[in-house]
């Protein structure tokens, strides 16, 4: 570009999966001795024709026999021309209804989501799909997240370790996992704890017999995976007739 000349920078923004106000910036590097780096800021609003205001709804920690009710919102650009034609859920234990007394003056409709008792223990990952008559936006999806607590609770459900070839283990190689029994009628016993891949050394500590345990999980320095990333599971066998086996996932990642 000659001195005093002008140029054009073409920027493409992928709006897929985004909604509402957006702010982005790009960095331009040049041979200008006074301003070698220039940042350009861009902003805009992605119009929502028919979609949930937030695509995720956290149901939190839920007891296995507990009913939880939460509300989400669908934003509708043109209520006069938009009709909701159906609602689907990924589980029969999830009930959804539109709240009839919703004031749609702000172009939003309240959606009540009810989590019924009976979902399997573990991480909650379900979906609500609301369908419309719009060809351009035939459906809106809402992802439900949370944790269903069963007969006993394990925290955390996944752990990670990091190492490199020169420095060895670069994070604390000892991670603690807590197991708490929620069934007072059946004292919990951890019958067997193992890592089939053999990368972890696991020590069980009894805090309260039948009720609370801590697993101290250490990454073995004598045996590390050859790959840059290894995914494994700690297997736990218990005396609980409902949840006889549980898993804790772990990752071992090699950093350069």
Long-range contacts (C-beta under 8 A, 24 or more apart in sequence): 9-40, 11-42, 13-42, 13-44, 15-46, 17-55, 18-46, 19-46, 19-48, 19-51, 20-45, 20-46, 20-48, 21-45, 22-46, 47-77, 48-75, 48-77, 49-76, 49-77, 49-78, 49-134, 49-136, 49-137, 50-74, 50-75, 50-76, 50-77, 50-82, 50-132, 50-134, 50-137, 50-140, 51-75, 51-137, 51-140, 52-111, 52-130, 52-140, 52-141, 52-142, 53-108, 55-141, 55-142, 55-143, 56-142, 56-143, 56-144, 56-145, 57-113, 57-128, 57-142, 57-143, 57-144, 57-145, 58-144, 58-145, 58-146, 59-113, 59-115, 59-124, 59-144, 59-145, 59-146, 60-146, 60-147, 61-146, 61-147, 61-149, 62-115, 62-119, 62-124, 62-146, 62-147, 62-148, 62-149, 63-149, 63-182, 64-117, 64-118, 64-119, 64-121, 64-148, 64-149, 64-150, 64-151, 65-117, 66-115, 66-117, 67-114, 67-115, 67-116, 67-117, 68-114, 68-115, 69-112, 69-113, 69-114, 69-115, 70-112, 70-113, 70-115, 71-99, 71-110, 71-111, 71-112, 71-113, 72-110, 72-111, 72-113, 72-128, 72-142, 73-108, 73-109, 73-110, 73-111, 74-108, 74-109, 74-111, 74-130, 74-140, 75-107, 75-108, 76-104, 76-107, 76-108, 76-109, 77-107, 79-104, 79-107, 82-132, 82-133, 82-134, 83-132, 83-133, 84-109, 84-130, 84-131, 84-132, 85-131, 85-132, 85-133, 86-130, 86-131, 87-128, 87-129, 87-130, 87-131, 88-128, 88-129, 88-131, 89-126, 89-127, 89-128, 89-129, 90-126, 90-127, 90-128, 91-119, 91-126, 93-117, 93-118, 93-119, 94-126, 94-128, 94-144, 96-128, 96-130, 111-142, 113-142, 113-144, 115-144, 115-146, 119-148, 120-148, 120-150, 121-148, 121-149, 121-150, 121-151, 121-243, 122-147, 122-148, 122-150, 122-157, 123-147, 123-148, 123-157, 124-148, 149-182, 150-182, 150-242, 150-243, 151-181, 151-182, 151-183, 151-186, 151-188, 151-240, 151-242, 151-243, 152-179, 152-180, 152-181, 152-182, 152-183, 152-188, 152-238, 152-240, 152-243, 153-179, 153-180, 153-182, 154-178, 154-179, 154-236, 154-246, 154-248, 155-180, 156-248, 157-248, 157-249, 158-248, 158-249, 158-250, 158-251, 159-217, 159-248, 159-249, 159-250, 159-251, 160-250, 160-251, 160-252, 160-253, 161-219, 161-250, 161-251, 161-252, 161-253, 162-252, 162-253, 162-254, 162-255, 163-219, 163-224, 163-252, 163-253, 163-254, 163-255, 164-254, 164-255, 164-256, 165-254, 168-221, 169-219, 169-221, 170-255, 173-218, 173-219, 173-221, 174-216, 174-217, 174-218, 175-216, 175-217, 175-218, 176-214, 176-215, 176-216, 176-217, 177-214, 177-215, 177-217, 177-234, 177-248, 178-212, 178-213, 178-214, 178-215, 179-212, 179-213, 179-214, 179-215, 179-236, 180-211, 180-212, 181-210, 181-211, 181-212, 183-240, 186-239, 186-240, 186-241, 187-211, 188-213, 188-238, 188-239, 188-240, 189-238, 189-239, 190-236, 190-237, 190-238, 191-237, 191-238, 191-239, 192-235, 192-236, 192-237, 193-234, 193-235, 193-236, 193-237, 194-234, 194-235, 195-232, 195-233, 195-234, 195-235, 196-232, 196-233, 196-235, 197-230, 197-232, 198-223, 199-223, 199-224, 199-225, 199-230, 199-232, 199-252, 200-232, 200-234, 200-250, 202-234, 215-248, 217-250, 219-252, 224-252, 225-252, 225-254, 227-254, 228-253, 228-254, 229-253, 229-254
